[in-house]
Amino acid sequence: MKPMFHSAAEKRRFPQTDYFFHSGFSEWRGWSAYDGEDRSASRNFYNLGREFRIEAARERAREMIVFGFIVVTAAWPVIYMVVTVVKLLSKGRPLQ
C-alpha cells in the first residue's frame, strides 16, 4: 500500500500508520537464563532438556510414592481377609 498525501489522509477516518516501522526482531534471541554470556544454542537446549528430565524424575518419584500408598491402603483389607480365612480353616471347624 502506498503512503497517502496529507490531503488524501483527511478523507479517511482510519488512524495513520507508520509503514516504515521496524520492530527489531532480527537481533532478538528470546529469553535465556544465560543472557549476556557466550553460550551456544545447542548447549542452552541441552541444559533445558536436562533440567526438564531432572524435574520429571522428581515428579515421577513423588507420584510413585503416592501410588504405592494407595496400593497398600487398598490391599490391606484383602490381606487381612486372607489371613482371617486361613486362621479359620486351620482350626478345622466346619463351615456350617
Residue, then its C-alpha position, 0 to 999 in steps of 0.5 A: m500500500k502506498p503512503m497517502f498525501h496529507s490531503a488524501a489522509e483527511k478523507r479517511r477516518f482510519p488512524q495513520t500508520d507508520y509503514f516504515f516501522h521496524s520492530g527489531f526482531s532480527e537481533w532478538r534471541g528470546w529469553s535465556a537464563y544465560d543472557g549476556e554470556d557466550r553460550s551456544a544454542s545447542r548447549n542452552f537446549y541441552n541444559l533445558g532438556r536436562e533440567f526438564r528430565i531432572e524435574a520429571a524424575r522428581e515428579r515421577a518419584r513423588e507420584m510413585i510414592v503416592f501410588g504405592f500408598i494407595v496400593v497398600t491402603a487398598a490391599w490391606p483389607v484383602i490381606y487381612m481377609v486372607v489371613t482371617v480365612v486361613k486362621l479359620l480353616s486351620k482350626g478345622r471347624p466346619l463351615q456350617 
